[in-house]
Amino acid sequence: MNRISSSTISFICCASVAFILIIIFGESAIGIPLAVGVLTSSVFLKDTVDWARARLDSFDPGAILGLAGLMYFLISPVSQVSWDFWPYLPALTNDSSWISFWSVLNLFGALTYKFFSRVKIKRNSPTYVTPATFNHKRFIFLSLALLAICAICQLYIYASFGGILGFIATFTARQAAGIEDEDPFAGMGMLMLVAESFKFLIAMFVIYCIKDKKWAKSNYCFAMIMTGLLITFILFGGLRGSRSSTLFSLVFAAGMYHFWIRKLPVKMLLVGVAFSLAFATSYYWYKIAGADGLSAIVDTSARQSFHSSRQNVDQYLVVRDLGRMDMQTLALKKIVSGEQPLSFGRTYLVSIISSIPKSILPYIPDQITKEKTELIHGRGSYQRGEARQTTLVLGQFGESLVNFGIPGIFIFYAALGLFVGKIRSLIKHLPDRDIRLLLIPVTCLIPLLMIGTDMNVLLMQLVRYLTIPLILITLCLKIRKNNNASSSISLPAPLGHVG
């Protein structure tokens, strides 16, 4: 097996998946999206194969992207075409040529990504820059203080709605009313940002405190930590229906454990992937209907009371949660045909502004919702504050297309490749027990967010996850020439080298 190249294994795996799709869907699966999808997903999956062969770090961002690519570029688009399932969108049943064009662009995009992920950025600076001194006592004190502040904010939020049960009831009523009604959580953005920072901080604090304990390396301890953190993450943000926030936080915690306590084997991470899919599928019903949706997890008949396009959770999960082909193809059709004008970076500028909580900046210009609504309903159809809006996601393929046309797609894939290469370099060169390694798991999921989310969501996620942890680490790190501080741990900081 070791004599077979990872590229060959990747192609065989993707071709096998394509064969299974043909068996499931018959002739409806056969076409250019299937053939090109095999090639595209093979390019991405190669890193996953190298990961499975222990040639890449367990938290390599390219490996995670490879698993997602198999869904995004092969399984999801072929399944959607075969099902003829287009929830909330005008059907693309007769637009096979545009779907094929979308597939081909992603193939060349994948090759662009692969090329730029291998680019070596050479610098004249030495491998190690001035050592970074980490203040242990300050970290403990500030962590406890910040955790207390975050907990107080979360308690205040629950108290504002009559406790946890009252909060769940409010969320349930909000989901039943729909987006056209006033949001009961409006104006609490800053409070929620601070409160939800508790997740990252508590994971960082726990990992740091148990780093030298022998029992911390056992599988039992790891399972107990992850279970306890999962419950905590649900209480701090998860009850607002955010599956991604809960799952990503759990991934971040596992990554901290991996980089600071012991390397997690691939098989354990695969169990984590399986759990993530099960959680995403189950928690989906709470996300769309609050407490009323919990019965739909085990009772399929209960799903009939929800929107018809969401009655088949499996189809919706594959098509909408794990795929972006439909919205991106619609955007491609409208942009290339001239029906939709280019935005020339407007959505990116607004995304930066929208990452600021409304309590600080009350007025935010129209976000990418404007472009997405007009893609679906026609130019000029968007009216700020009206119910006729869409929350469907374009991903960065679609958003770069909407802003800069087809050249924007390749700019996006080039940026994606450069980012993955940079993170690999940091994983390789940061020393063991460098405090900055605790931030690496967040960056490992940024490529996945780039593929699957709009920029406003990506930036808001980063602000939520990184703002307070970055402040904490910045306050505890100091670049010094003298490493003799009694209460400090001296850490070499290879941030000046890439390659």
C-alpha positions in Angstrom: 0.0 0.0 0.0 2.9 2.4 0.8 4.1 2.0 -2.8 0.8 3.4 -4.2 0.8 7.2 -4.4 -1.6 9.2 -2.3 -3.0 10.8 -5.6 -3.8 7.3 -6.9 -5.5 6.3 -3.7 -7.4 9.5 -3.7 -8.7 9.0 -7.2 -9.7 5.4 -6.5 -11.6 6.5 -3.4 -13.5 9.3 -5.3 -14.2 7.0 -8.3 -15.6 4.4 -5.9 -17.9 7.0 -4.3 -19.0 8.0 -7.8 -19.8 4.3 -8.6 -21.9 4.1 -5.4 -23.8 7.2 -6.5 -24.5 5.6 -9.8 -25.8 2.5 -8.1 -28.0 4.6 -5.8 -29.4 7.1 -8.4 -29.0 5.2 -11.7 -28.6 7.2 -14.9 -29.6 10.5 -13.3 -26.2 10.5 -11.6 -24.2 10.1 -14.8 -22.9 13.3 -16.4 -20.2 16.0 -16.4 -20.8 17.0 -12.7 -20.0 13.4 -11.7 -17.0 13.0 -13.9 -15.5 16.4 -13.1 -16.5 16.0 -9.4 -14.3 12.9 -9.2 -11.3 14.9 -10.4 -11.9 17.9 -8.2 -12.5 16.0 -5.0 -9.5 13.8 -5.8 -7.3 16.9 -5.8 -8.6 17.9 -2.3 -8.7 14.4 -0.9 -5.0 13.7 -1.6 -4.2 15.6 1.6 -6.7 13.6 3.5 -5.0 10.4 2.3 -1.6 11.7 3.4 -3.2 12.5 6.7 -4.5 9.0 7.0 -1.0 7.7 6.2 0.4 9.9 9.0 2.3 12.1 6.6 0.5 15.2 7.8 -0.4 16.5 11.2 -3.7 15.2 12.6 -5.0 18.8 12.5 -3.7 19.7 9.1 -6.2 22.2 7.5 -5.8 20.6 4.1 -6.8 17.2 5.4 -10.0 18.6 6.9 -10.7 20.4 3.6 -10.2 17.2 1.7 -13.1 15.5 3.6 -15.3 18.5 3.0 -14.3 18.6 -0.7 -15.6 15.1 -1.2 -19.1 16.3 -0.1 -19.0 19.8 -1.7 -17.8 18.8 -5.1 -19.0 15.3 -5.7 -21.6 13.8 -3.3 -23.7 16.9 -2.7 -24.1 18.2 -6.3 -24.7 14.8 -7.8 -27.3 13.9 -5.1 -29.1 17.3 -5.6 -29.4 16.9 -9.4 -30.5 13.3 -9.0 -33.1 14.2 -6.3 -34.2 17.3 -8.2 -34.3 18.9 -4.8 -34.0 22.7 -4.8 -35.4 24.1 -1.4 -36.1 27.8 -1.5 -34.6 28.2 -4.9 -35.9 28.3 -8.5 -35.2 24.8 -9.9 -32.0 24.3 -11.8 -33.3 21.1 -13.4 -32.9 22.5 -17.0 -29.7 24.3 -16.3 -27.3 21.3 -16.6 -24.8 23.3 -18.7 -24.4 25.9 -15.9 -24.0 23.1 -13.4 -21.3 21.6 -15.6 -19.6 25.0 -15.9 -19.6 25.3 -12.1 -18.0 21.9 -11.9 -15.2 22.8 -14.4 -14.5 26.1 -12.6 -14.1 24.2 -9.3 -11.7 21.7 -10.9 -9.4 24.5 -12.1 -9.9 26.2 -8.8 -8.8 23.1 -7.0 -5.6 22.9 -9.1 -5.0 26.6 -8.3 -5.4 25.9 -4.6 -3.0 22.9 -4.8 -0.4 25.0 -6.5 -0.5 27.9 -4.1 -0.6 25.6 -1.0 2.9 24.5 -2.0 4.3 28.0 -2.6 7.3 28.6 -0.3 7.6 32.2 0.9 11.3 32.7 1.6 12.4 35.4 3.9 15.9 36.7 4.9 15.1 36.7 8.6 16.5 33.8 10.7 14.4 30.8 11.6 13.8 31.9 15.2 13.1 35.5 16.1 13.5 37.0 19.6 12.1 34.6 22.2 8.7 35.2 23.6 8.4 35.2 27.4 5.1 33.8 28.7 3.9 34.9 32.1 2.3 32.0 33.9 0.9 33.8 36.9 -0.6 36.5 34.8 -2.2 33.9 32.5 -3.9 32.1 35.5 -5.1 35.4 37.0 -6.4 36.9 33.8 -8.1 33.6 32.7 -10.0 33.3 35.9 -11.0 37.0 35.7 -12.2 36.8 32.1 -14.0 33.5 32.7 -15.9 35.2 35.6 -16.9 38.1 33.3 -18.1 35.8 30.5 -20.1 33.7 33.0 -21.7 36.8 34.5 -22.7 37.9 31.0 -24.3 34.5 30.2 -26.1 34.5 33.5 -27.5 38.0 32.8 -28.7 36.8 29.4 -30.5 33.9 30.9 -32.0 36.1 33.7 -33.3 38.5 31.0 -35.5 35.7 29.6 -36.5 34.1 32.9 -33.8 31.5 33.2 -32.6 28.8 30.9 -36.1 27.4 30.2 -37.3 30.9 29.5 -34.5 31.4 27.1 -35.3 28.1 25.3 -39.0 29.1 25.1 -38.0 32.5 23.6 -35.8 30.9 21.0 -38.6 28.4 20.2 -41.1 31.2 19.7 -38.6 33.1 17.6 -38.1 30.2 15.2 -41.8 29.6 14.9 -42.4 33.3 14.1 -39.7 33.5 11.4 -37.2 36.1 10.4 -40.0 38.7 9.6 -40.7 39.3 13.3 -38.6 41.4 15.6 -35.6 39.4 17.0 -36.0 39.1 20.8 -32.2 38.8 21.0 -31.6 42.1 19.1 -29.2 44.5 20.9 -27.5 41.7 22.9 -24.7 41.1 20.4 -21.9 42.4 22.6 -23.1 40.5 25.7 -23.4 37.3 23.6 -20.0 37.8 22.1 -18.4 38.1 25.6 -20.5 35.3 27.0 -19.7 32.8 24.2 -16.0 33.6 24.6 -16.3 31.4 27.7 -16.1 28.3 25.5 -12.7 29.0 24.1 -11.3 30.4 27.4 -12.5 27.4 29.5 -11.0 24.9 27.0 -7.7 26.8 27.0 -7.6 27.1 30.7 -8.4 23.4 31.3 -5.8 22.2 28.9 -3.2 24.5 30.3 -3.9 23.4 33.9 -3.7 19.6 33.2 -0.8 19.7 30.8 1.6 18.1 33.1 -0.7 15.5 34.7 0.1 11.9 33.7 -3.6 10.9 33.8 -4.4 13.6 31.3 -3.0 11.5 28.5 -5.5 8.7 28.9 -8.4 8.1 26.4 -10.8 8.1 29.4 -9.6 11.6 30.5 -9.9 12.9 26.9 -13.5 11.5 26.6 -14.5 13.1 30.0 -13.0 16.4 29.0 -14.8 16.5 25.7 -18.1 15.4 27.3 -17.9 18.1 29.9 -16.9 20.8 27.4 -19.8 19.8 25.1 -22.3 20.4 27.9 -20.6 23.7 28.6 -20.6 24.7 25.0 -24.3 24.0 24.7 -25.0 26.2 27.7 -22.8 29.0 26.4 -24.2 29.7 22.9 -25.5 26.3 21.8 -29.0 26.9 23.1 -29.3 29.7 20.4 -29.4 26.9 17.9 -25.8 27.3 16.6 -24.5 23.8 15.6 -21.4 25.2 14.0 -20.4 27.2 17.1 -20.8 24.2 19.3 -19.0 21.7 17.0 -16.2 24.1 16.1 -15.6 24.9 19.8 -15.4 21.1 20.5 -12.9 20.8 17.6 -10.8 23.6 18.9 -10.7 22.0 22.4 -9.6 18.7 20.8 -6.9 20.5 18.9 -5.6 22.2 22.0 -5.4 18.8 23.7 -3.6 17.5 20.6 -1.0 20.2 20.4 -0.4 20.5 24.2 -1.0 17.1 25.9 -0.7 14.3 23.4 -1.1 13.7 19.7 -4.5 12.3 18.8 -4.5 9.4 16.4 -6.4 9.6 13.2 -8.8 6.9 14.2 -9.9 8.9 17.2 -10.5 11.9 14.9 -12.6 9.8 12.6 -14.8 9.0 15.5 -15.1 12.7 16.1 -16.1 13.2 12.5 -18.9 10.6 12.9 -20.1 12.2 16.1 -20.1 15.6 14.4 -22.3 14.4 11.6 -24.7 12.7 14.1 -24.9 15.9 16.2 -25.4 18.1 13.2 -28.3 15.9 12.0 -30.0 15.7 15.4 -29.4 19.3 16.6 -30.7 20.5 13.2 -34.3 20.1 14.5 -33.6 22.3 17.6 -32.0 24.8 15.3 -35.1 25.3 13.1 -37.8 24.8 15.7 -36.3 25.1 19.2 -37.8 22.8 21.9 -40.7 22.0 19.5 -38.2 20.4 17.1 -36.7 18.0 19.6 -39.4 15.4 19.1 -38.5 15.3 15.4 -35.1 13.8 16.2 -36.7 10.4 16.9 -40.2 10.8 15.5 -40.2 11.2 11.7 -43.9 11.9 11.7 -43.3 15.0 13.8 -41.3 16.5 11.0 -44.4 17.0 8.9 -45.3 20.1 11.0 -42.3 22.0 9.7 -41.6 23.6 6.3 -42.0 21.0 3.5 -38.5 21.7 2.1 -37.0 20.6 5.5 -39.1 17.4 6.1 -36.3 15.3 4.6 -33.5 16.1 7.0 -31.1 13.8 5.1 -31.6 15.5 1.8 -31.5 19.0 3.3 -28.3 18.1 5.2 -26.5 16.8 2.1 -27.8 19.5 -0.3 -27.8 22.7 1.9 -25.6 22.0 4.9 -22.9 20.1 3.1 -23.1 21.7 -0.3 -23.3 25.0 -2.1 -23.7 24.0 -5.7 -27.2 25.4 -6.2 -26.7 29.0 -4.9 -23.3 29.1 -6.6 -24.6 27.9 -9.9 -27.5 30.4 -9.8 -24.9 33.2 -9.1 -22.7 31.9 -12.0 -25.7 32.0 -14.3 -26.8 35.5 -13.3 -23.4 37.0 -13.2 -22.1 35.6 -16.5 -25.4 36.4 -18.3 -25.3 40.0 -17.0 -28.6 39.7 -15.1 -26.8 40.6 -11.8 -24.2 43.4 -11.7 -20.9 42.9 -9.9 -20.5 44.3 -6.4 -16.8 45.1 -6.7 -15.9 44.2 -3.1 -19.0 45.8 -1.4 -19.9 42.7 0.5 -16.4 42.3 1.9 -16.3 45.9 3.1 -19.7 45.5 4.8 -18.6 42.2 6.3 -15.8 44.0 8.2 -18.4 46.6 9.5 -20.9 43.9 10.4 -18.4 42.1 12.6 -18.8 45.1 15.0 -21.7 44.4 17.5 -24.9 46.5 16.9 -24.6 47.7 20.5 -21.5 49.6 19.3 -22.4 50.3 15.7 -26.3 50.4 15.5 -26.5 50.9 11.7 -24.9 48.4 9.4 -25.2 48.7 5.6 -27.0 46.0 3.6 -25.0 42.8 3.9 -24.6 40.1 1.2 -28.3 39.3 1.9 -29.0 42.0 -0.7 -27.1 40.3 -3.5 -28.4 36.8 -2.6 -32.0 38.0 -2.5 -31.7 39.6 -5.9 -30.0 36.4 -7.3 -33.1 34.5 -6.4 -35.9 37.0 -6.9 -34.5 39.3 -9.5 -32.6 42.6 -9.6 -34.2 45.3 -7.3 -36.3 42.8 -5.3 -34.4 43.4 -2.1 -36.0 45.7 0.4 -34.2 46.3 3.7 -36.2 44.9 6.6 -38.7 43.1 4.5 -39.5 39.4 4.9 -38.5 38.6 1.3 -34.9 37.9 2.1 -32.7 34.8 2.1 -30.4 33.3 4.6 -29.0 30.8 2.1 -25.2 30.7 1.9 -23.0 31.4 -1.1 -19.6 30.4 0.2 -16.4 32.2 -0.9 -16.6 30.7 -4.4 -20.0 32.4 -4.8 -19.1 35.6 -2.9 -15.9 36.2 -4.8 -17.9 35.6 -8.1 -20.6 38.1 -7.1 -17.9 40.7 -6.4 -15.3 40.2 -9.1 -16.7 37.8 -11.6 -14.9 34.6 -12.7 -11.4 36.0 -11.9 -12.5 36.4 -8.3 -13.0 32.6 -8.1 -9.3 32.0 -8.8 -8.2 34.7 -6.5 -10.2 33.0 -3.7 -8.6 29.6 -4.4 -5.1 31.1 -4.5 -5.7 32.8 -1.2 -7.1 29.5 0.2 -3.9 27.7 -0.9 -1.6 30.3 0.6 -3.4 30.2 3.9 -3.3 26.4 4.2 0.5 26.5 3.4 1.0 29.2 6.1 -0.8 27.2 8.8 1.2 24.1 7.9 4.4 26.1 8.3 3.3 27.3 11.8 2.4 23.8 12.9 5.8 22.6 11.8 7.9 25.3 13.3 6.2 26.4 16.5 7.9 24.6 19.4 6.1 22.2 21.7 4.1 23.9 24.5 4.2 27.3 22.8 1.1 29.1 24.0 0.3 30.2 20.5 -0.3 26.6 19.5 -3.6 26.8 21.5 -4.8 29.2 18.7 -3.8 26.9 15.8 -7.0 24.8 15.9 -9.1 27.9 15.2 -7.0 28.7 12.1 -7.3 25.0 10.9 -11.0 25.4 10.4 -10.8 28.8 8.6 -10.3 27.1 5.2 -13.5 25.1 5.8 -15.3 28.3 6.7 -14.0 29.9 3.5 -15.4 27.1 1.4 -18.8 27.0 3.1 -19.6 30.4 4.5 -20.0 34.0 3.5 -17.4 36.5 4.6 -19.7 38.2 7.2 -20.3 34.9 8.9 -16.6 34.0 8.8 -15.5 37.3 10.3 -18.2 37.2 13.0 -17.1 33.6 13.9 -13.5 34.7 14.2 -14.4 37.7 16.3 -16.4 35.4 18.6 -13.7 32.8 18.9 -10.5 34.9 18.9 -11.1 38.4 20.3 -10.9 37.7 24.0 -8.4 34.7 23.8 -6.1 36.9 21.6 -6.3 39.7 24.2 -5.5 37.2 26.9 -2.5 35.7 25.2 -1.2 39.1 24.0 -1.3 40.4 27.6 0.7 37.3 28.8 3.3 37.3 26.1 6.2 39.7 25.9 9.1 39.7 23.4 12.3 39.9 25.4 16.0 39.5 25.0 16.3 38.4 28.6 14.6 35.2 29.5 15.3 35.1 33.3 11.9 36.1 34.6 11.2 33.8 37.5 7.5 33.4 36.8 7.8 33.0 33.1 8.2 30.2 30.6 10.6 31.1 27.7 9.3 30.1 24.3 11.2 30.3 21.0 8.9 32.0 18.5 9.6 30.9 14.9 7.1 33.3 13.4 9.6 34.9 11.1 10.1 31.8 9.0 7.8 30.2 6.5 8.7 27.3 4.3 
